[in-house]
Amino acid sequence: MARRTRLDVLNDMLTAIQKAQGQIKPTHLMYKANLSHKLLSGYLADLISRDLVREIQKDKLHKQIEITEKGRDFLIQFRKIKEFQDSFGL
């Protein structure tokens, strides 16, 4: 089985957040996207810096990750690219 590309991982993360009604706990995201804590932290920092997701502090101990409108747009465009690739067998 082929390894996931960086874009595939970002897509998996955003898809998991979107399926969780737009918000998810970091630990749940780690499991749903099949990532280690270290990898999750790196990818999450990247998504936040690109304004694809934002971190919401619920209280002192709890935070959630929320997908932004830009993140939803990313998912739409990513699916179009995947459909294009598949239609040409790439």
C-alpha positions in Angstrom: 0.0 0.0 0.0 1.3 3.4 -0.9 2.2 5.9 1.8 -0.1 8.9 2.2 1.1 12.2 0.7 1.2 15.3 2.8 -1.9 16.6 1.0 -3.7 13.3 1.7 -3.0 13.6 5.4 -4.2 17.2 5.5 -7.3 16.1 3.6 -7.9 13.2 6.1 -7.6 15.6 9.0 -10.0 18.2 7.5 -12.4 15.5 6.5 -12.4 14.1 10.1 -13.1 17.5 11.5 -15.9 18.2 9.0 -17.6 14.8 9.7 -17.5 15.7 13.4 -19.9 18.6 12.8 -17.0 21.0 12.3 -15.3 20.6 15.7 -13.3 17.8 17.2 -11.0 17.2 20.2 -7.3 16.9 19.3 -7.1 13.3 20.6 -10.1 12.2 18.5 -8.5 13.9 15.5 -5.3 12.0 16.1 -7.1 8.7 16.0 -9.4 9.5 13.1 -6.5 10.7 10.9 -4.3 7.8 12.1 -1.4 10.0 13.2 1.0 10.0 16.1 0.9 12.8 18.6 4.1 14.3 17.2 2.8 14.2 13.6 -0.5 15.6 14.6 1.1 18.5 16.3 3.1 19.4 13.2 0.3 19.1 10.8 -2.1 20.9 13.1 0.4 23.9 13.4 0.5 24.0 9.6 -3.3 23.9 9.2 -3.7 26.7 11.8 -1.0 28.9 10.2 -2.8 28.5 6.9 -6.1 29.4 8.5 -7.7 26.1 7.5 -8.6 25.3 11.1 -8.6 27.2 14.4 -8.1 26.1 18.0 -10.9 26.9 20.4 -10.1 26.8 24.1 -13.2 25.4 25.9 -11.8 25.9 29.4 -8.4 25.5 31.1 -8.0 21.9 30.1 -10.1 21.3 27.0 -9.7 22.6 23.5 -11.3 21.7 20.2 -10.2 22.1 16.6 -12.7 23.8 14.3 -12.6 23.8 10.5 -12.8 27.3 8.9 -14.5 28.3 5.7 -11.1 28.2 4.0 -10.7 24.7 5.2 -14.1 23.7 3.7 -13.0 25.3 0.4 -9.8 23.3 0.5 -11.8 20.0 0.8 -14.0 21.0 -2.2 -10.9 21.8 -4.3 -9.0 18.7 -3.2 -11.9 16.4 -4.2 -12.0 18.1 -7.6 -8.3 17.4 -8.0 -8.7 13.7 -7.0 -11.6 13.3 -9.4 -9.5 14.7 -12.2 -6.6 12.4 -11.3 -8.9 9.4 -11.2 -10.6 10.2 -14.5 -7.3 10.1 -16.3 -5.9 7.2 -14.2 -3.1 9.2 -12.8 
